[in-house]
């Protein structure tokens, strides 16, 4: 088990290095931020001085080495546009993103898991048909389209809920539902499928023959063994939800990391874009590592084959 964990940690570190190189290269291919920062009357000498001050006149390899060295010390550079530490700006916005993602996670857990389980238990009945229809609809409807529809119905027509900003608890309802919609559909469908595979096994039949309560059979015996694929999917989905969505935050003008990325890309703010992408990538890779370790713990075949 220890050897497996060490191997996965090494793979995660390599993945982060590759991500950092790709992100570093892509943001520099997008254009020169000095052209946006410099006033119209700036001379070529002024532009060259600004580029030298920001270190953008150096070779990419030197810039990358400098960036990684400082990043390992917690310094991701200063925002080109706002002249503030990039990490501080990301962390300020991340609170709003966590708030939105947290609500979406609660919605997913409260709806997808129990409905998926009981849809499998009641296969072929009304609940099962309703759950399958909802899952198909949820995965077919684009989140941005759903967000615009909710804004139109509950904000413009009915005037029940606010459609932008973060002023009151009511502001989070529409973006939270929109963000969790697709994840609810996907996790519900996967949970139902995993439960159907387990409910017909011999140990579940034996548990029922022994006269165990149906709730215990479902949750302790069936769901416990169906949880492996669900855990893998749920781990990545929850990270995606906690990291928010650029599209959802843009539709509802939610002041989170996603909206910050849009603003940074428009102004070619290298440090902000790099910080956000690396921060979110680290979360994805870290959670994926934890899911793999948990999966290997629950299923010894995984670590032995690795």
BELLIN-V300002 format. One line per field, one symbol per residue. phi: phi as a letter, one per 40 degrees, with the letter a starting at -180 (. if undefined). A space follows every 50 residues. Layout:
phi: ???
This chain:
phi: .ccccccccccccccccccccccdcccccchccccccccdcccccccccc ccccgcccddccccccccdccccgbbgbcccbfbdccccccccccccccc ccccccccccbccccccccccbdgbcccccccccccccccccdcccdccc ccccbcccfcbcbagacbdcccccccccccdccdcccccccccccccccc ccccccccccgcdcccccccbccdcccdcccdccdccccccccgadcccc cbfccbcdcccdcccccfcddccccccccccccdccccccccccccccbd dccccc
